[in-house]
Amino acid sequence: MVGDRYLTDVTFGNLHGMLTVHTEQLTTVGDNRVAQQMRRIEDWLVARYVRLGYVAPPHPLALRWLASPEVEEKRE
């Protein structure tokens, strides 16, 4: 799941066992004020947890991708 909101896109994906990727917002055109404010709060909370040393748990799909032979060849 790819999304720009932690409490909607990323949380939903994590709850359903998906590999999630947080992205930057593509545009603010048409975005309502509540969504803008929530995005700021979400970003602040995540930054705070990162400063406190919290890290995301590893995901089996990401580990499988990182260990694949194709990735190893690209690294060399």
N, C-alpha and C positions, 0 to 999 in steps of 0.2 A: 504494500500500500504506500503510495507516495502522496504527501499532502503538506500543506503549509500551516496546519493547525495542530497543536499538540493534543488538546483536549477533545478533539473530534476525530481527525484522520488518524493520528498516530495511536491514540488510545484505543479506538475501534479496531484497528489492525492488530495491535498487540493482544487485545482480548480475544481475538479470533485466530490467534496463532500465525499471523502473517509477519513477514519481514517488513518492517516499516522504515521509510526514509523521510526525514523532514526536509522540506525545501524552503527557499525564500518565496515570499508572495510575488506573483508575476505582475500584478497591477493592483492599484487601489481604486481604480475607476469602478464605480457602482458598489463599492463595499460599504456596508452600513456602519454607523458609529459604534454600535454595540460590538460588532465583530472586530473592528479596529482596536477598541479598548481591551477586549478579551485577548487579542493576539499580543498586545503589549504586556498584559499581566502574565500570560503563558510564557513569553520570552523571558520576563524577569524571573519567574519561578525557576525555569530551567537553568538560567545563568546562576542563580543562587545555589541550586543543588550541585551544579558543576563546581562552583567555588568551594563548596563544602566537601568535595571529593567523591560525590556519587557518580557512578558510571552505569551505563545501560548493561544489562546482562547479555551474554553472548546468545545469539540465535542460531539454532542448528542449520538453517539454510545458509546463513552467512559463513559459518564455519566450513560447510561443505564446499561453498564457492571458493573460499580462500585456499582450501586444500586441493583444489582441482589441478590436474596437470597443465591445462591451458594457462592458468594464472601463473604457475611456476615458470613456464616457458617465457611468458611476457616479462617476468621479473629479471630474467637472465640477460 
